[in-house]
Amino acid sequence: MNLKNISIILVKPQIGENIGATARVMKNFGLSNLSIVSPKEKWPNRKAMYTSVKAIDIIHNTKVFDNTEQALKKYDIVFATSARIRNINKKIFSLEEAITVIKKSKKKIAILFGPENSGLSNEDLISANYLLKIPSNPKYESLNLSHAVSVVAYSLYVSSLKKIKYENTDKSEIASQKDLFKFYDFLIGNLEKTGFFRPKEKKTFMIKSIKNIFAKQPLTTRELRTLMGIFSSFRKY
């Protein structure tokens, strides 16, 4: 998927801060093409610039149009987002289905988002090839404009990645079983001195439980040293 072929188009946005927040989430998730149709507030907008933070370059490069038709002229495929299913003869895609279509296409794609108070008009929806519905709570489906863009942008970004893999920041070696057994001997020996194992007939079960706690996930040598230090300090106290 080439994210450079995808544009976000905000139709009649009412709040400058939402435009700035939209630019910000776009940059978070690798999108850079933003267009605005007939914004309510004067453009360029200082509120949008302020809330965009380090995505100010997207704000500076934003294209502004008087109407939706002008904004859509250069695109091959247009998705229009809508929370409500309206009586319009259009194929409706879930977000997951839309991502599949977008991923297969090499053409220029636009995704329309409507104004905060009412969403896209029927006329705007008719201008699109497909409708896109973001899954949400049926009892409250209305999303904030920038939030709706962030859900779509995130899904596009994740789908564009071949594989997500994060390197473990803890470089310590995993503790060997030999080191673990030494730790168990140390811990159990000190617990015996404090009279922890009561009643005596439950001692075997309690020891198994203690070992199980520390064996649920691999401990690093650093973590094992820390635990030894903690229990040693208790013993001194």
Backbone as a ProteinNet text record, in pm:
[ID]
protein_1_A
[PRIMARY]
MNLKNISIILVKPQIGENIGATARVMKNFGLSNLSIVSPKEKWPNRKAMYTSVKAIDIIHNTKVFDNTEQALKKYDIVFATSARIRNINKKIFSLEEAITVIKKSKKKIAILFGPENSGLSNEDLISANYLLKIPSNPKYESLNLSHAVSVVAYSLYVSSLKKIKYENTDKSEIASQKDLFKFYDFLIGNLEKTGFFRPKEKKTFMIKSIKNIFAKQPLTTRELRTLMGIFSSFRKY
[TERTIARY]
84.4	0	88.1	59.8	134.2	51.1	91.3	14.7	15.5	113.3	120.8	5.7	-57.8	-171.3	-303.6	-299.7	-423.1	-431.8	-547.7	-569.9	-688.5	-676.6	-786.5	-850.3	-982.5	-1054.3	-1159.6	-1145.8	-1241.6	-1340.1	-1467.1	-1569.9	-1636.4	-1623.3	-1682.9	-1651.2	-1524.6	-1490.8	-1519.8	-1569.8	-1614.3	-1512.9	-1423.9	-1334.9	-1188.5	-1114.1	-974.1	-891.3	-920.4	-844.2	-858.7	-976.2	-996.3	-913.1	-894.8	-811.1	-666.5	-620.4	-484.3	-462.2	-560.6	-550.1	-551.3	-627.4	-630	-493	-430.4	-295.6	-197.7	-213.4	-122.2	-133.2	-256.8	-271.9	-233.5	-253.4	-208.7	-57.8	15.1	161.4	202.6	129.3	156.1	154.2	62.4	40.2	73.4	167.5	227.5	148.6	43.1	-33.2	10.6	7	56.1	-34.5	-132.7	-217	-348.8	-363.2	-484.6	-548	-678.6	-755.1	-874.4	-916.5	-1031.2	-1129.3	-1256.3	-1361.5	-1438.1	-1433.7	-1512.9	-1511.4	-1394.8	-1389.1	-1469.7	-1529.7	-1613.1	-1528.6	-1412.4	-1325.4	-1225.2	-1177	-1084.2	-959.2	-914.1	-793	-687.2	-560.3	-501	-554.5	-554.7	-615.7	-510.5	-496.5	-394.1	-419.9	-547.4	-580.6	-537.4	-558.7	-518.4	-366.8	-297.1	-150.3	-98.6	-160.3	-116.1	-135.2	-251.4	-280.7	-213.6	-162.4	-96.1	42.6	98.8	230.8	335.5	397.1	503.5	451.4	319.8	261.3	226.1	293.5	266.1	291.5	381.8	408	284.4	206.3	82.5	-16.9	-24.8	-113.8	-71.6	58	106.8	78.1	77.4	55	-90.6	-177.9	-319.5	-380.4	-457.1	-526.9	-670.1	-715.8	-849.6	-934.8	-1057.6	-1149.5	-1283.3	-1352.9	-1483.4	-1594.1	-1577.7	-1682.1	-1620.5	-1700.5	-1652.6	-1614.3	-1689.7	-1662.8	-1521.9	-1482.3	-1348.2	-1240.9	-1267.3	-1169.5	-1147.2	-1247.4	-1240.6	-1194.1	-1170.8	-1143.6	-1024.9	-921.9	-799.9	-795.8	-904.1	-901.7	-975.7	-929.8	-989.6	-1095	-1069.9	-1163.1	-1189	-1316	-1353.5	-1439.4	-1396.4	-1474.6	-1531.6	-1658.2	-1721	-1759.3	-1709.8	-1741.2	-1879.1	-1950.5	-2083.9	-2117.9	-2164.4	-2205.7	-2342.7	-2427.1	-2563.6	-2572.9	-2645.8	-2672.7	-2793	-2770.1	-2877.3	-2929.9	-3042.5	-3109.3	-3043.4	-2918.8	-2843.3	-2791.9	-2806.5	-2769.4	-2617.1	-2549.8	-2403.6	-2362.5	-2254.3	-2200.4	-2137.6	-2170.5	-2119.9	-2012.6	-1895.8	-1785.6	-1764.1	-1729.9	-1676.3	-1534.9	-1475.7	-1338.9	-1242.9	-1260.1	-1173	-1185.3	-1308.1	-1329.8	-1270	-1287	-1233.6	-1080.8	-1018	-872.5	-826.1	-900.7	-866.6	-870.6	-974.2	-987.2	-872.8	-845.6	-740.8	-603.9	-581.8	-452.5	-423.6	-527.9	-510.2	-495.9	-539.1	-541.5	-411.9	-373.5	-256.7	-300.9	-430.7	-485.2	-492.7	-524	-535.2	-669.5	-661.1	-779.1	-803	-928.8	-967.6	-1065.9	-1052.2	-1145.2	-1207.4	-1338.8	-1412.5	-1462.1	-1449.1	-1503.7	-1588.7	-1706.6	-1799.9	-1780.4	-1858.6	-1849.4	-1891.4	-1841.6	-1862.4	-2009.1	-2090.2	-2227.5	-2325.2	-2295.6	-2396.8	-2343.9	-2213.3	-2160.3	-2178.9	-2141.2	-2151.2	-2297.2	-2324	-2458.3	-2482.5	-2607.8	-2640.6	-2571.6	-2559.8	-2494.7	-2347.7	-2282	-2142.3	-2129	-2222	-2217.7	-2237.4	-2321.2	-2345.9	-2220.4	-2134.5	-2010.3	-1908.2	-1927.8	-1831.3	-1866.1	-1765.4	-1789.1	-1846.3	-1794.9	-1834.8	-1856.6	-1936.2	-1952.6	-1867.2	-1811.7	-1725.7	-1784.4	-1809.6	-1865.3	-1766.7	-1729	-1638.1	-1718.4	-1683.4	-1757.3	-1751	-1865.4	-1869.7	-1996.2	-2007.4	-2122.2	-2252	-2344.8	-2470.2	-2550.7	-2529.4	-2603.4	-2543.4	-2418.6	-2355.3	-2246.3	-2283	-2192.3	-2115.2	-2154.8	-2092.1	-1952.2	-1852.9	-1714.3	-1669.7	-1582.8	-1518.7	-1442.9	-1439.3	-1377.6	-1234.9	-1149.4	-1009.6	-996.5	-1088.7	-1086.7	-1121.1	-1219.2	-1257.7	-1141.2	-1073.8	-958	-847.8	-827.8	-721	-746.4	-873.3	-907.2	-874.7	-914.8	-890.7	-740.7	-673.8	-530.4	-448.7	-482.5	-412.8	-430.4	-553	-580.7	-504.2	-497.4	-421.8	-273.1	-221.6	-78.5	-39.2	-116.1	-86.4	-92.6	-191.5	-206.3	-90.9	-27.9	82.4	213.8	221	344	352.6	471.2	490.1	480.6	546.4	542.9	581.5	505.1	536.7	617.9	739.1	825.1	904.6	898	970.7	1083.2	1198.6	1313.8	1305.8	1331.8	1329	1437.9	1400.5	1498.4	1581.3	1535.8	1612	1713.7	1840.1	1946.2	1999.8	1943.4	1991.4	1962.7	2050.3	2031	1922.1	1854.5	1755.3	1828.6	1778	1841	1833.9	1941	1944.3	1863.8	1828.9	1756.3	1842.5	1973.7	2064.6	2055.5	2052.5	2040.9	1905.6	1800.2	1666.5	1661.8	1720.5	1719.1	1794	1905.9	1978.8	1890.9	1815	1724.5	1616.2	1558.3	1455.2	1510.4	1630.8	1692.4	1712	1760.9	1782.8	1651	1547.5	1419.6	1351.2	1344.6	1275.4	1348.1	1481.4	1559.6	1530.9	1522.1	1493.9	1349.7	1257.2	1117.7	1100.3	1178.2	1173.8	1218.6	1323.2	1374.7	1273	1188.2	1087.6	960.2	953.8	833.1	718.2	751	646.9	557.9	618.8	544	459.3	341.8	246.7	108.3	38.6	79.3	180.5	257.8	368	321.4	199.6	150.7	125.2	119.2	97.1	227	338.4	466.7	497.1	479.4	510.4	427.9	298.8	210	250.6	287.3	326	454.2	549.9	674.7	647.3	559.3	522.5	460.4	375.6	310	411.9	510.8	614.2	694.3	735.2	813	731.6	603.1	515.9	503.2	502.4	493.3	609.8	731.5	850.8	880.5	810.9	836.1	736	638.6	533.7	588.5	694.5	759.9	910.1	991.7	1136.4	1185.6	1269.7	1332	1471.6	1510.9	1647	1741.9	1869.5	1969.4	1963.1	1932.6	1921.3	1803.1	1689.9	1571.4	1596.1	1667.4	1696.2	1786.4	1886.2	1973.4	1894.6	1799.1	1715.2	1631.6	1572.5	1491.3	1576.3	1696.2	1786.3	1818.7	1840.9	1870.1	1754.3	1632.2	1511.7	1496.7	1505.5	1484.6	1599.2	1719.7	1833.7	1812.7	1758	1734	1628.4	1528.4	1428.1	1492.7	1583.3	1647.2	1730	1803.4	1883.7	1794.6	1677.3	1588.5	1531.1
-120	0	125.2	216.2	341.7	452.2	492.6	593.3	729.1	751.6	879.7	895.3	784.1	789.9	819.3	831.6	849.1	991.2	1053.2	1189.3	1191.4	1274.7	1299.8	1432.2	1431	1554.4	1585.3	1701.1	1745.5	1841.5	1805.3	1888.1	1977.6	2108	2210.5	2191.7	2170.9	2157.8	2288	2276.8	2395.1	2446.3	2358	2392.9	2380.2	2488.3	2488.6	2384.6	2365.2	2267.8	2126.4	2095.8	1962.7	1943	2050	2041.6	2016.7	2088.9	2070.4	1930.8	1881.8	1747	1642.2	1668.6	1577.7	1569.9	1686.7	1689.7	1612	1625	1558.2	1405.9	1352.9	1206.8	1155.5	1237.7	1197.9	1175.3	1268.9	1255.5	1136.3	1112.9	996.3	867.1	861.1	736	744	831.6	827.9	889.2	963.5	1031.5	1177.4	1234.6	1372	1461.8	1404.8	1483.7	1522.1	1648.6	1698.8	1808.3	1795.9	1900.1	1939.8	2064.7	2116.7	2179.1	2149.2	2209.3	2309.5	2435.2	2541.6	2540.5	2561.3	2562.7	2679.2	2657.9	2761.5	2880.9	2853.1	2959.8	3000.4	3122	3176.9	3090.2	3073.9	2996	3082.1	3073.6	2986.6	3015.3	2911.3	2919.9	2897.2	2993.4	2984.3	2868.9	2843.3	2733.4	2599.4	2585	2462.4	2447.1	2558.5	2554.9	2518.4	2575.3	2551.7	2406	2348.9	2211.6	2106	2144.9	2047.7	2010	2093.9	2072.5	2049.8	1932.2	1907.5	1864.8	1867.6	1837.8	1967.9	2075.5	2206	2205.8	2118.2	2110	2063.6	1974.9	1928.4	2043.7	2125.1	2241.4	2339.9	2365.5	2459.9	2410.9	2278.6	2222	2184.2	2217	2184.1	2260.7	2190	2252.8	2285.6	2404.6	2450	2468.1	2414.2	2421.3	2481.1	2536	2596.7	2493.3	2380.7	2278.1	2139	2039	1900.8	1855.9	1896.5	1855.4	1896	2019.7	2066.4	1982.5	1948.3	1875.6	1732.6	1676.8	1535.9	1511.1	1616.8	1602.6	1512.5	1512.5	1439.1	1296	1252.6	1119.8	1015	890.8	779.9	706.9	694.2	624.3	712.5	726.4	812.3	734.1	734.9	678.1	793.9	785.6	886.6	822.1	877.5	820.1	865.9	774.4	808.6	718.4	780.3	701.7	640.8	713.3	665.8	599.3	488.8	424	493.7	562.4	642.2	573.8	623.9	564.6	613.9	569.5	606.8	478.4	469.7	347.1	339.8	309.2	298.7	172.2	112.6	-1	49.1	-16.4	24.2	-73.5	-20.1	-101.5	-76.9	-184.1	-164.6	-111.3	-62.7	-10.7	-119.8	-239.7	-351.3	-382.6	-381.4	-408.3	-297.9	-174.8	-60.8	-67.9	-105.6	-118	-221.9	-330.1	-435.5	-381.5	-303.7	-244	-146.1	-61	40.3	-24.7	-131.2	-198.9	-257.9	-302.4	-364	-260.4	-137.2	-35.2	44.8	84	171.1	309.1	333.5	460.6	563.2	687	793.7	782	783	758.5	875	914	1018.6	960.9	1005.5	964.9	1091.2	1101.8	1222.4	1211.3	1321.1	1330.3	1456.9	1445.5	1557.2	1650.2	1758.9	1855.9	1796	1856.5	1802	1792.4	1887	1891.8	1800.9	1765.6	1693	1579.6	1572.6	1472.7	1516.2	1429.9	1463	1471.6	1564.8	1577.9	1466.3	1444	1342.9	1373.9	1502.4	1543.7	1502.6	1519.2	1477.7	1326.4	1254.3	1108.3	1057	1124	1085	1102.6	1198.5	1224.3	1112.6	1026.9	921	792.5	706.9	575.3	478.2	490	396.8	471.5	410.4	462.1	378.2	441.9	375	397.5	288.7	299.1	244.5	327.7	286	213.2	89.3	16.9	91.3	110.7	180.7	139.5	185.6	152.3	200.1	108.6	147.5	252.5	258.5	354.3	495.3	503.3	635.4	624.6	645	621.3	744.9	861	984.8	1000.2	1010.3	1028.6	1172.3	1221.3	1349.8	1341.3	1450.8	1451	1397	1452.2	1408.3	1264.3	1221.2	1082.8	986.4	1023.9	940.4	926.8	1038.2	1034.4	946.5	955.6	878	728.5	685.9	543.3	493.9	570.2	531.8	535.6	642	658.2	546.1	513.1	403.8	271.8	242.5	117.9	111.6	223.7	229	205.4	269.6	259.2	116.2	55	-81.8	-177.2	-156.5	-242.9	-225.2	-108.9	-81.5	-144.3	-184.6	-243.1	-391.3	-436.8	-579	-662.3	-616.8	-688.5	-593	-597.2	-511.8	-592.4	-546.9	-617.3	-515.1	-525.9	-434.4	-508.5	-445.7	-507.1	-486	-591.2	-583.9	-488.3	-393	-294.6	-348.7	-458.4	-517.8	-615.3	-578.9	-659.9	-767.2	-776.6	-875.4	-1016.6	-1108.2	-1248	-1310.4	-1409.8	-1483.4	-1566.9	-1565.8	-1640.8	-1791	-1860	-2005.4	-2076.1	-2200.9	-2279.5	-2298.4	-2310.9	-2325.6	-2204.2	-2083.2	-1960.9	-1953.9	-1999.3	-1999.2	-2091.6	-2209.3	-2304.5	-2248.2	-2177.1	-2112.5	-2008.9	-1932.6	-1831.4	-1897.1	-2007.8	-2078.3	-2126.4	-2185.4	-2233.4	-2119.7	-2005.1	-1887.3	-1839.2	-1824.7	-1771.3	-1866.1	-1993.9	-2090.8	-2108.1	-2107.5	-2119.7	-2005.5	-1884.3	-1768.6	-1767.7	-1815.9	-1823.7	-1926.4	-2033	-2133.5	-2073.6	-1987.1	-1924.7	-1830.8	-1771.4	-1678	-1749.1	-1881.7	-1956	-1933.7	-1904.6	-1874.2	-1994.6	-2113.2	-2231.2	-2289.4	-2233.8	-2281.3	-2293.9	-2402.1	-2522.1	-2604.5	-2687.1	-2761.9	-2854.5	-2909.6	-3005.3	-2940.5	-2807.3	-2736.8	-2683	-2714.4	-2660.6	-2697.8	-2823.2	-2868.7	-2792.7	-2776.7	-2703.5	-2557.3	-2496.7	-2355.4	-2332.5	-2426.8	-2415.1	-2424	-2513.8	-2525.6	-2395.6	-2335.1	-2209.2	-2096.8	-2091.7	-1988.5	-2004.1	-2126.1	-2151.2	-2117.8	-2148.5	-2121.6	-1972.6	-1891.3	-1745.6	-1693.1	-1739.7	-1689	-1759.9	-1871.1	-1946.1	-1913.7	-1827.4	-1798.1	-1729.4	-1652.4	-1591.5	-1587.2	-1591.9	-1595.6	-1471	-1493	-1381.9	-1359.5	-1232.9	-1202.8	-1209.8	-1216.5	-1219.9	-1091.8	-979.3	-851.9	-855.2	-907.8	-916.9	-1010.1	-1118.6	-1214.6	-1151.8	-1074.4	-1004.3	-904.3	-837	-739.9	-809.6	-923	-998.1	-1046.8	-1094.5	-1139.3	-1023.9	-905.6	-788.2	-748.6	-757.5	-722.1	-813.7	-944.2	-1039.1	-1037.1	-1005.5	-992	-874.7	-765.8	-648	-677.1	-758.4	-798.3	-879.9	-969	-1054.7	-972.1	-873	-786.5	-708.1	-662.8	-584	-668.8
0	0	0	-92.3	-97.6	-32.1	87.2	161.6	92.7	3.8	-68	-167.5	-203.7	-297.2	-228.3	-95.4	-17.2	36.6	19.8	70.3	166	267.5	360.4	321	305.1	268.3	375	437.2	538	472.7	474.6	411.4	515.6	496.3	582.9	731.7	765.8	908.3	981.4	1104.7	1177.8	1279.9	1324.9	1435.3	1392	1404.3	1363.3	1435.1	1565.4	1643.6	1587.3	1534.4	1476.7	1350.1	1275.4	1154.7	1195.3	1296.4	1345.9	1401.3	1478.1	1535.1	1425	1318.7	1203.8	1138.3	1117.9	1058.6	1145.4	1274.9	1367.6	1357.9	1360.5	1351.5	1213	1111.1	977.7	976.6	1037.4	1040.5	1126.9	1235.6	1319.8	1239.3	1142.3	1070.6	921.3	887.5	754.3	640.6	670.3	565.5	557.4	437.5	422.8	339.5	269.8	179.3	246.7	276.6	341.1	255.9	234.5	164.4	249.7	234.2	309.2	210.8	231	148.6	233.5	192.9	253.5	407	469.5	616.1	672.7	789.3	850.5	894.6	954.5	1002.3	894.1	902.2	803.2	790	668.3	642.1	572.7	614.6	717	857	941.7	1073.2	1181.9	1271.5	1376	1473	1501.7	1593.3	1533.7	1404.2	1335.9	1338.9	1317.4	1319.6	1458.2	1560.4	1698.1	1738.9	1708.6	1752	1664.7	1549.2	1462.5	1515	1603.3	1663	1553.3	1546.6	1449.9	1312.7	1297	1166.1	1093.5	1130.4	1071.1	920.6	873.7	729.8	653.2	715.3	650.6	641.3	747	746	636.4	624.7	523.4	381.5	364.1	230.5	203.8	297.7	281.6	164.1	82.1	-30.5	11.5	-24.7	13.2	-112.4	-108.7	-222.6	-179.9	-277.9	-250.6	-240.3	-311.9	-306.8	-323.1	-292	-293.3	-433.6	-531.8	-669.6	-712.2	-680.4	-714.1	-643.4	-518.1	-437.2	-487	-556.1	-594.8	-738.5	-814.1	-956.9	-990.1	-909.6	-946.2	-891.5	-823.7	-761.2	-844.8	-830.7	-904.9	-822	-691.2	-601.6	-479.9	-444.6	-331.7	-232.5	-107.1	3	84.3	119.1	204.5	336.7	446.4	577.1	623.4	687.2	737.7	855.7	965.3	1082.4	1059.1	982.8	957.2	820.3	814.4	687	624.2	513.7	452.6	326.5	280.9	164.6	35.2	15.7	-103.8	-167.4	-296.7	-366.8	-384.8	-273.9	-273.9	-199.7	-243	-170.4	-41.9	68.4	200	244.8	277.4	326.5	475.3	547	682	664.5	771.4	763.3	716.3	768.1	729.2	580.1	529	386.3	300.2	344.5	269.2	261.6	371.9	374.6	272.8	260.6	163.8	21.1	-10.5	-143.9	-169.7	-72.1	-86.2	-103.8	-28.5	-33.3	-171.1	-239.9	-372.1	-483.1	-455.5	-560	-566.7	-686.8	-707	-754.5	-750.3	-798	-685.3	-722.4	-623.2	-551	-417.5	-335	-240.2	-228.5	-134	-32.2	93.1	197.8	255.4	240.4	282.4	425.7	499.7	635.4	642.9	702.4	706	823.8	828.5	938	1071	1179.3	1313	1352.8	1310.4	1361.3	1287.8	1161.4	1083.5	997.4	979.4	888.5	743.6	651.4	509.5	465	373.7	318.2	217	182.1	80.5	-52.1	-83.9	-208	-207.5	-92.3	-79.9	-91.3	-28.9	-32.7	-175.4	-249.7	-388.3	-473.2	-435.6	-510.2	-493.4	-393.5	-364.5	-438.5	-453.5	-513	-410.6	-287.6	-182	-50.9	36.4	172.1	266.5	366.1	463.9	602.2	672.8	807.9	909.2	1005	1111.5	1218.6	1251.9	1356.2	1488.8	1551.6	1680.4	1755.4	1876.7	1961.2	1895.6	1863.5	1796.9	1874.2	2005.9	2087	2078.9	2032.3	2017.9	1912	1788.9	1677.3	1631.7	1678.6	1633.1	1691.8	1603	1645.3	1623	1710.7	1686.2	1554	1479.2	1346.4	1347.9	1432.2	1433.7	1482.5	1570.9	1618.6	1505.3	1425.9	1311.8	1213.8	1188.1	1097.7	1157.1	1287.7	1351.2	1341.1	1355.3	1343.4	1203	1102.4	963.2	932	975.6	947	1011.2	1133.9	1202.5	1127.3	1086.1	1014.6	882.9	812.9	688	713.4	816.4	846.5	882.8	972	1014.5	896.2	809.6	692.9	594.5	596	502.6	546.9	673.1	725.7	691.7	659.3	629.2	756.3	859.8	986.6	1097.5	1207.7	1321.7	1422.2	1448.4	1542.8	1622.9	1753.7	1840.4	1911.4	1914.8	1980.2	2129.5	2204.4	2349.4	2398.3	2482	2531.1	2646.4	2709.5	2819	2760.4	2768.6	2708.6	2804.8	2925.5	3021.4	2972.8	3010	2973.8	3060.7	3003.9	3081.3	3185.5	3307	3415.5	3387	3415.6	3393.7	3502.6	3475.3	3575.5	3700.4	3680	3793	3885.6	3825.2	3905.5	3975.3	3904.9	3965.3	4086.4	4073.4	4184.3	4305	4280.5	4389.1	4458.7	4375.4	4430.4	4515.2	4467	4542.7	4676.5	4673.9	4798	4896.7	4843.7	4928.7	4989.3	4904.3	4948.9	5047.2	5012.3	5097.3	5230.6	5224.8	5348	5443.7	5393.4	5478.8	5528.4	5444.6	5487.4	5599.2	5593.7	5700.6	5833	5826.1	5948.5	6012.2	5929.3	5983.6	6027.2	6005.9	6043.2	5947	5822.7	5723.8	5692.3	5689.6	5644.1	5758	5772.8	5873.1	5811.2	5838	5913.1	5834.5	5903.4	5842.6	5731.6	5746.6	5647	5510.4	5507.5	5380	5318.7	5382.6	5337.2	5191.6	5156.9	5020.4	4917.6	4945.5	4852.9	4842.3	4954.3	4955.5	4875.4	4887.9	4812.3	4663	4622.7	4480.8	4429.9	4514.2	4474.8	4456.6	4548.1	4539.6	4411.1	4381	4259.2	4134.4	4140.1	4024.4	3996.4	4101.8	4086.5	4002.8	4032.9	3965.7	3833.8	3807.3	3684.1	3573.4	3601.5	3502.4	3378.5	3394.4	3279.6	3307	3202.2	3223.7	3297.5	3396.3	3468.3	3411.6	3401.5	3356.2	3475.4	3445.4	3553.1	3636.3	3571.6	3643.6	3740.1	3694.3	3780.1	3898.2	3871.7	3978.7	4084.9	4041	4136.1	4220	4154.5	4226.2	4332.9	4298.2	4394.5	4511.8	4481.5	4587.5	4682.5	4624.1	4705.4	4793.9	4738.2	4815.7	4936.6	4912.4	5021.7	5121.9	5073.9	5165	5259.5	5207.1	5290.7	5396	5363.4	5462.6	5574.2	5533.3	5632	5731	5680.1	5767.4	5863.1	5810.2	5892.1	6006.9
[MASK]
+++++++++++++++++++++++++++++++++++++++++++++++++++++++++++++++++++++++++++++++++++++++++++++++++++++++++++++++++++++++++++++++++++++++++++++++++++++++++++++++++++++++++++++++++++++++++++++++++++++++++++++++++++++++++++++++++++++++++++++

